Amino acid sequence: MLNATLMRCFLALCLIIATLNHVIADVKFGFLWDYGYGEQAFLASRLFWGSLTLLDPLVAYFLIVKPRVGLPATLALITVDVIHNGYYVYLNNQWLAPFFLFQCAFLVIAWAFSFRIKRSGFVQAK
């Protein structure tokens, strides 16, 4: 059975992997890349995607160091991300695109883990 610290570390690791994906995209295509959506991608969406390069590792840090801040931030970030990206997935009929399936899986796992982590009392990192 997973304990709260392992669950938080797993979620943080996923966010770090997402960070690496965003860093690679930023280096290859620029901070305001349209992620292949071209003119369809609003400037606000490009800013959101670019900001994930900074938000993902920040939330991962808080998941480990201050879980009472990090866990709600993680849930908010992935929920907003899936809703936001779901708009573009809808427009382009990409329901089975791997990036979206992984984001949805992370969303479900993060919410499922959150109940277990909260129940354990948010054991702080030492």
C-alpha positions, 0 to 999 in steps of 0.5 A: 500500500502506498503511503502519502510521501510516496504518492506525493513524490510520484505526483511531483515526479510526473510534474517534473517530467511535464516540466522537461517536456515544456522546456524542450518545447520552449527551446525548440519552438519558443515560449509562446509556441502554439503546440501545433494549433496555429492560428487556432491557439489564442495568445492566452493559451500560448501564455498558459502553456508557456507558464507551465514551464515555471508552474509545474516545477514550483508545484512539484516543489510545494508538493514535497516541501509544503504539501498543504499548499502543493496538493491543492495547487497540483489539483488546480493546475492539472484540472485547469490544464485538462479543461483548457486543453480539452477545448483544443482537443474538442476543436480538433477531435483529438480525444485519443491523442496520447498527450490528452490521455496521459493528462487525464490519467494524471488528473484521475490519479492526482485526485485519487491520491489527494484523498489518501494524502489528506486522510494521512494528515499531510505528513511534511517532508523532513 
